[in-house]
Amino acid sequence: MPQKIKVAVIGAGPSGLSAAEVLREDSRFEVTLYEKNSWVGGKCHTVFPDGTVTNGQKGGYEVGAVAITSKSSGYNELRELICKYDIPTSRFKDSSRSSFVFKPGSPNYVKALLKPNGLLAYGFEYLRYRRSKHAGYTNRPKVLNKSLSERYSPEVVSRFSHVVQGFGYAEFEDPALTPAVLYYHQYLEFGHLSLPLHTIDIGTQGIWARIAESYEAEQLLLNHDVTSIKRSPKGVKVTANHITKDYDYVVVSTPLSAAVRYLDQSADDAAFMSKMRYNHYVTILCEVDGLDAIGTLNRGACEQNDLLGEVMLNYKRFKDSNIGCLYLYQPKGKNYSDKELIELADKSLRNNLDASIVDKSKALVYHWKDYFGHLSQADLDDGWYNKFEDTYQLKNRTLFVSSGLHFETINASVQYGTREALRAIKQWAQ
Ligand SMILES: Cc1cc2nc3c(=O)[nH]c(=O)nc-3n(C[C@H](O)[C@H](O)[C@H](O)COP(=O)(O)OP(=O)(O)OC[C@H]3O[C@@H](n4cnc5c(N)ncnc54)[C@H](O)[C@@H]3O)c2cc1C
């Protein structure tokens, strides 16, 4: 029997697990996943109120990715994974995939009207839509609906248009809003009127926990922080926890900021990759008094750089609990302690939303320092993505599926990981 082609995948987030899935479906490959955390899922992270990882159990709170949106082909790869692993979803099966935006006047409302109590429900939701004091509901969709070409340079549009389903995103120098989340809170949490936003019953992290169950222990190395990768024409040496192993190829699925630290590369290469910058996103899980809605949004904090540090978004996942998830950004150039961030969040809640954190000593803080990779306009104009593709992608025995190379949503990460792995197979299995 011919020897298997050995591939190390670094990082068990959505893009790494998706790439690994493609490779291990091909019997010519043998895949080993390295993950520095004790759990899989990366920025999909679902926890119980005490902070323990749900690992596929129901009832958790999302402190990372919240919701799965998108439609049409952008969602195909993720939908396939969801079906393959029989992952329970709330709305996936009975929702129309043709539209996920739900607002007064849309055809979905017409459908809603035809249901029992439809008129009543429509009236209620319409009032709610009009009267929301926090979210600026009536304006926000216009901003988000700006076409890609209005918001991005042609290079980014051409890069991301196949994975971004027409909604807008934040400007480059802004922290990235998560449109999925905004839509979720603005339109989709309306009881029986809810429309095709797909929530995963076992949490977004549960998707990856479920998939991870199909790995043998020696194929999925948790608590393995990769500290060095050395590549040569003969193969790739991966070092984690002081142990070095040999592979034929490597898939880098950590953010580029992490890859720069462990990859053997010239100073010039490192400088080039370091141009990809990331926002510092923070989630605080805590008891909150006074959140009267499932989701409220402090719109000002999203749109103005000088409001960074204020709570951008908060939500209660369960109507009968007062635990909230608060999302905010570290202001640029600041490095607040957790205690300061909690104070900041509490102040922001009080000032903007008439709400407050119940017991600050019990609030849990999660840092996402490598959220949403972005480049300066000058680097975009200079053709950074094309240079990356020409110089690094699938060169030197390495496939990159790092976040920063794809749009920061679960489905985009899955799509990119899947497609690039298929490309890699063609080259590596010649
Ligand atoms: C607060 C927040 C809210 C979000 N909301 C949404 C949402 O509502 N909808 C949506 O679609 N998306 C959302 N996202 C984005 C989504 O989570 C990302 O698109 C996705 O997780 C990116 O996948 P990835 O595999 O590329 O990277 P990551 O998820 O970052 O995974 C990378 C993995 O690499 C591991 N790693 C890093 N360094 C090493 C090392 N040296 N050795 C070994 N392993 C290493 C990490 O531990 C991690 O597991 C959100 C993200 C955050 C943080």
The ligand as an SDF file (V2000), in Angstrom:
LIG
                    3D

 53 58  0  0  0  0  0  0  0  0999 V2000
  -17.1150   37.8550   19.6830 C   0  0  0  0  0  0  0  0  0  0  0  0
  -17.2440   37.2370   18.3100 C   0  0  0  0  0  0  0  0  0  0  0  0
  -18.4740   37.2430   17.6860 C   0  0  0  0  0  0  0  0  0  0  0  0
  -18.6060   36.6540   16.4290 C   0  0  0  0  0  0  0  0  0  0  0  0
  -19.8630   36.5950   15.8660 N   0  0  0  0  0  0  0  0  0  0  0  0
  -20.0400   35.8690   14.7460 C   0  0  0  0  0  0  0  0  0  0  0  0
  -21.3610   35.6030   14.2800 C   0  0  0  0  0  0  0  0  0  0  0  0
  -22.3510   35.9910   14.8830 O   0  0  0  0  0  0  0  0  0  0  0  0
  -21.4960   34.8840   13.1320 N   0  0  0  0  0  0  0  0  0  0  0  0
  -20.4170   34.4200   12.4610 C   0  0  0  0  0  0  0  0  0  0  0  0
  -20.6150   33.7730   11.4330 O   0  0  0  0  0  0  0  0  0  0  0  0
  -19.1500   34.6300   12.8890 N   0  0  0  0  0  0  0  0  0  0  0  0
  -18.9370   35.3360   14.0250 C   0  0  0  0  0  0  0  0  0  0  0  0
  -17.6590   35.5010   14.5090 N   0  0  0  0  0  0  0  0  0  0  0  0
  -16.5150   35.0810   13.6750 C   0  0  0  0  0  0  0  0  0  0  0  0
  -16.1850   33.5780   13.6800 C   0  0  0  0  0  0  0  0  0  0  0  0
  -16.0360   33.1530   14.9930 O   0  0  0  0  0  0  0  0  0  0  0  0
  -14.8840   33.3960   12.8840 C   0  0  0  0  0  0  0  0  0  0  0  0
  -15.1610   33.7090   11.5290 O   0  0  0  0  0  0  0  0  0  0  0  0
  -14.3160   31.9840   12.9020 C   0  0  0  0  0  0  0  0  0  0  0  0
  -14.2160   31.4720   14.1990 O   0  0  0  0  0  0  0  0  0  0  0  0
  -12.9300   32.0010   12.2580 C   0  0  0  0  0  0  0  0  0  0  0  0
  -12.4980   30.6730   12.1400 O   0  0  0  0  0  0  0  0  0  0  0  0
  -10.9480   30.3060   11.9780 P   0  0  0  0  0  0  0  0  0  0  0  0
  -10.8590   28.8340   12.0950 O   0  0  0  0  0  0  0  0  0  0  0  0
  -10.4040   30.9430   10.7620 O   0  0  0  0  0  0  0  0  0  0  0  0
  -10.1850   31.0150   13.1880 O   0  0  0  0  0  0  0  0  0  0  0  0
  -10.3340   30.8150   14.7480 P   0  0  0  0  0  0  0  0  0  0  0  0
  -11.7520   30.6080   15.1220 O   0  0  0  0  0  0  0  0  0  0  0  0
   -9.6000   31.9640   15.3190 O   0  0  0  0  0  0  0  0  0  0  0  0
   -9.5330   29.4560   15.0440 O   0  0  0  0  0  0  0  0  0  0  0  0
   -8.1400   29.4080   15.0880 C   0  0  0  0  0  0  0  0  0  0  0  0
   -7.7030   28.2820   16.0330 C   0  0  0  0  0  0  0  0  0  0  0  0
   -6.2670   28.2210   16.0410 O   0  0  0  0  0  0  0  0  0  0  0  0
   -5.8570   27.9390   17.3810 C   0  0  0  0  0  0  0  0  0  0  0  0
   -4.4450   28.3530   17.5190 N   0  0  0  0  0  0  0  0  0  0  0  0
   -3.9390   29.6090   17.4710 C   0  0  0  0  0  0  0  0  0  0  0  0
   -2.6180   29.5960   17.6250 N   0  0  0  0  0  0  0  0  0  0  0  0
   -2.2540   28.2910   17.7730 C   0  0  0  0  0  0  0  0  0  0  0  0
   -1.0100   27.6270   17.9560 C   0  0  0  0  0  0  0  0  0  0  0  0
    0.1540   28.2780   18.0190 N   0  0  0  0  0  0  0  0  0  0  0  0
   -1.0130   26.2660   18.0570 N   0  0  0  0  0  0  0  0  0  0  0  0
   -2.1770   25.5560   17.9860 C   0  0  0  0  0  0  0  0  0  0  0  0
   -3.3790   26.1420   17.8120 N   0  0  0  0  0  0  0  0  0  0  0  0
   -3.4150   27.4950   17.7060 C   0  0  0  0  0  0  0  0  0  0  0  0
   -6.8160   28.7490   18.2170 C   0  0  0  0  0  0  0  0  0  0  0  0
   -6.8370   28.3000   19.5720 O   0  0  0  0  0  0  0  0  0  0  0  0
   -8.1310   28.4980   17.4860 C   0  0  0  0  0  0  0  0  0  0  0  0
   -8.7880   27.3530   17.9530 O   0  0  0  0  0  0  0  0  0  0  0  0
  -17.4830   36.0840   15.7740 C   0  0  0  0  0  0  0  0  0  0  0  0
  -16.2440   36.0850   16.4190 C   0  0  0  0  0  0  0  0  0  0  0  0
  -16.1090   36.6570   17.6850 C   0  0  0  0  0  0  0  0  0  0  0  0
  -14.7780   36.6490   18.3650 C   0  0  0  0  0  0  0  0  0  0  0  0
  1  2  1  0
  2  3  1  0
  2 52  2  0
  3  4  2  0
  4  5  1  0
  4 50  1  0
  5  6  2  0
  6  7  1  0
  6 13  1  0
  7  8  2  0
  7  9  1  0
  9 10  1  0
 10 11  2  0
 10 12  1  0
 12 13  2  0
 13 14  1  0
 14 15  1  0
 14 50  1  0
 15 16  1  0
 16 17  1  0
 16 18  1  0
 18 19  1  0
 18 20  1  0
 20 21  1  0
 20 22  1  0
 22 23  1  0
 23 24  1  0
 24 25  2  0
 24 26  1  0
 24 27  1  0
 27 28  1  0
 28 29  2  0
 28 30  1  0
 28 31  1  0
 31 32  1  0
 32 33  1  0
 33 34  1  0
 33 48  1  0
 34 35  1  0
 35 36  1  0
 35 46  1  0
 36 37  1  0
 36 45  1  0
 37 38  2  0
 38 39  1  0
 39 40  1  0
 39 45  2  0
 40 41  1  0
 40 42  2  0
 42 43  1  0
 43 44  2  0
 44 45  1  0
 46 47  1  0
 46 48  1  0
 48 49  1  0
 50 51  2  0
 51 52  1  0
 52 53  1  0
M  END
$$$$
